Amino acid sequence: MLYLEVRTMDLGEDVRAVGLDLRGADEEPARGPETAALWARVIPALAGAEPWALDFFSHLDRVREYCARHGIAALEARGAALVIPGPEQEPMAGLFARFEGETFGARAGGPLRGEDGVRPAQRQALERELLHRGVDAYHPVFGEYLFCAVCDFSDGALVVLSEALAATEVLRRVQPALAGAEVEVFMAS
């Protein structure tokens, strides 16, 4: 049995954050292909009907090669992060399992709502900043999105930065997405 704890985090006055920690019965971070499949259900559930994407900003050659071998669409502009628009659950689980040891990002809504593949200037600026600053680039812009998230699956953690999603809403979205899985989802007390 695994345990997913949802809790409000204090990251400062200007950041509203929710932490999700996936642990085993031994309290150690849960890792591996089974947990990658769970995370692949969590992120789309958080996004709901909003468009969403994954942001990779390190080891881009390896990520690019993996995506090409597995038929996963990836967008890349010169000098910017590699962006993977909302992959399907099964390929995403494989991607998460393969890159579990890397920290990467996810975001939903806001500037991702571009039409006909147009990439708004503010989105392009963030994608360039991700390459230079990593997930710290989310700090000044997370309020423009439904959420920006830091994926640190090697530590069993997902940190959601959002003005719109409080811990109770994260719990409400995640519980049905993990129904039937051997994981207990609960709110930290």
N, C-alpha and C positions, 0 to 999 in steps of 0.2 A: 504494500500500500504506500502511496505517495501522498504528500500533504502540500497544498498550495495555500500559502498565507498571503492575504491581501491586507496592506496596511498603509495608512497615511504616513508620509515621510516629511521631515522638517529639513529642507535644503536651503532655507533662508526666506526672508520676507518676500522676495520677488519671484519665488518659484513654488508652484503648487505641484506636488509629486505624490505618486502612489507607487509603492513597492510591491512586487509579486515575488515571493520566494518559494521555490519548489524544492522540497526536502524529502529524504527518505525517512523511514522509521527511526533510523539512527541519528537523525538531525543533520546529517551531512547533505550538501547540495546534491540533488538528483541530476545525473548526467546520462548520456547515451542515446541510442536511436529511439527508445521508447519515450524519453522525455522530449526529444526533438519533435516527435509526432504530437505531443501535447502542446508545445509552444506553437506549432503550426496551426493549431485550432484556436489558441488564445488570441493571437494578433488580429486575424480577420474578425473575430468576435468583438474585439475592442473597437475596430473600425466601423462595424455595422454596415450601413449602406454607403458610407463614404469611400472614395478612392483611397488607396493606400499603397505604400512602397517600402522596400527595404533599401537601406543605404550602406554600402560597403566603401570604406575609405583607406583600407590597408590590404596588402597582399592582393592587389587588384589583378595581377596576372593569373594567379591561382583561381580567383573567383571567376574571372572572365572565362578561363579555360573550362572550369567546372560547368558553368552555365551553357557554354557552347556544346559540350559533350552531352548534356542532359536536356537540351532543347528549351532552356529557360531564357526568355527574353530579358535583355539587360540594355539599359541606355547609358551611354557614356559620352560626355563632352570633354574635349581636351582640357586638362587641368582641373577636372572635377571628379567627384565621387562616382562610383558605379551604382546606378539606381536600377532596382529590379521591381517593376510595377506589379503589385499584388499577385504573386505566383499561386498556382493551384496548391492545394494542401499536400498532396503526395510529393511533388517535386520540392516543395518548400521544406518538408520534413527532412528530405535527403540533404538539402542545402544546409539546414540547421545542424544536422548530425555531422556533416563534413567540416563545417566551420565553427563548431561548438567552442573551440579554444580561442576564437577571435571575438573582440567586442565590435559590434556594428549597431546600426540604428534602424528605426522604423518610424514612419510618420503617416498620418491620415488626414484627409480633408484639406480645408484651406486652399493654399496655392496649388495643390495637386489637382484641383478641379479644372485645369486648363482644357480647352476644347480643341478637338481635331489635332491632338499631338503638340499643340503650341506649348512651349515651356516659358512661363512667365519669368521676367527678369529677376524677381525676388527669389524664385525657386532656383534659378541658375546660380545666383549669388550664394545661396545656402549650400548648394552642391559643391561649389568651389571652396567655401569655407570648411566644409566637412573634411576635405582632403588635407587641409592645412591644420585644422584645430581638433579634428575628431568630433566626438559627440558634444564637446563644449560649444560647438557652433549652434546647437539647438537652443541654448540658453536665451539669447536675445529674440528668438523668433517663435518659440513654441506656442505662444498665445495666438498666433495667426492660424494654427492648425487645430484640428480636433485633439490630436496628441502628437508628440514626438516621444520616442522611447529609446532607451539604452538597453541593448540586448547583451547580457553577460551570462550566457547559458552555461559556461564552464563553472560559474559560481551559483548556478541555479537561480539567476535573478533577471528580472525585467523591471526597469524603472520607467514609469510613465509620467511624462511632464505634460500637464494639461490644465487649462482653466475650466474646461467643460466636464471632465470626468473626475468626480470625487471617488474615494475608495468604495463607497456604497454602490455607485454606478458601475465601476469596474467589476465588482463582485456580481452585480445583477447581469452583466453581459457575459462574464466568463463561466458562471455556473452551468447554464444550459449547453454551452459549447463543449464542456467536459463531461456531460452526462454520459453514463455508461463506461467511462474510463475508471480505472482503479486509482482514483485520486480524490481526496477529500479537500474541498475548497472552503476556506473559512476566513472570517475577518479577525484580525488581531485585536485583542482586547486591551 
